[in-house]
Amino acid sequence: MKVTAVVVRPEDEAVLVLPSGLPQVELADGFWFPDVETPLRAFHSELGLDADVLVCLDRQPDVTAYLLESVGAIPSDARWVAEVDDPLVTAAREHLALPSGHPVTPLWTKPGWYADALGWIDEQLDAAGSPRTGVPAQVRSWGLSNVLRCPTAMGDVYFKALAHSSTIRPARVDALPLLFAHEPLLLRRLADDRPGSVPEPLAIDEKQVWMLLPDLGPPLATEPKVEVWIDSLRGHARLQRSYADQADRLLEFTCVDRRLAVLDGEIDRLFGPNPATERLEAAERARLPRRAKELREAITELAAIGVPETLLHGDLHPRNLAVRDGSVLAFDWTDAAVSHPFLDLVTFVERRSPISEDPRLTDAYLGEWEEYAEPADLRRALALAQELGALHQVMTSLHLPDHLSGPSAEAMIDGAHWWLRSLVS
């Protein structure tokens, strides 16, 4: 994977040029463009370049390009120039010229934002008695979020800025709603309500949708003990059960309404003409009407089994759970919703994490719901939820592109297409 950088100087937006042209590094195949820590580390170690990612300009199977803001060292043989005849520089200039508040343009994609964010971070850390001890590392950046890892005296602290309907203008006036919770506010309320069940923010800025979180530990995906995996699902089920039949309260917490009746009402839109169905093969599109009928029947059957709709994480996979001293907490709650709880297992169980497929995990999870249905009925509910969970993911992905641009929007359409194919193949 070849990664190219258009690096601008904050004070005058001059472009950094090397004797060979724009800065460029090679990364291993499989690199995912939002995970910007990897290319930034390569630019630093190989070229002596320190910068922050503003936006991904282009993403192709073997090429990725970013617009970067210089924040420190530059290569000794580099020079700053006012104009460069290169399509990537033209794209970068077009982005930099967008006015404040332009649709689908998060504030973190414009020069100067990091200085403001760092000021807030330092203010919060100083107030907590654990000031920053080094330069933050940018971990992730795309249209949905921006994450920095900040070293402090009490260990690493993570800063996260999020896309939310209160901060992002959609591309169209008739855009579908952005189905994202206000994660900082949600976590604050859940942590107050159920201490120890979710990560507790160290600080939040409700208006800017910012938060600071402590380091929660390594991801569950790296945990070799099956007992820890079992405990993670049991704990999640207990948290979900504690909010059974409290839909209104969860909606007040900023969860999105994704109950089965809402999902039923979206099927025609999800299976009708849209950017994801257009990418299906003709034979796959021909199967959509039959699948729509089957999924409506599945919704009716699942609702009748009697497991109450409650808190749904929405993206519960083994890299969105962290392990610290044997305790597991789920993070990245932007997709939090009110829905059928079993839909969370469609993302949790995955082939690249073999332990997640151990039947003891699902046995433990279902065991927490036996007050609502017989074991056989719970297993049937889980089977139905596997299909409806895929439909839920299609809905999430298709509601996002109107609030994103460039590679971030394309990634969401790709995701919707992948989940659709799982339903019709």
Summary of the structure (lengths in Angstrom):
residues: 425
radius of gyration: 22.5
end to end distance: 30.3
largest distance: 70.8
contacts: 1370
relative contact order: 0.11
helix: 43%
strand: 19%
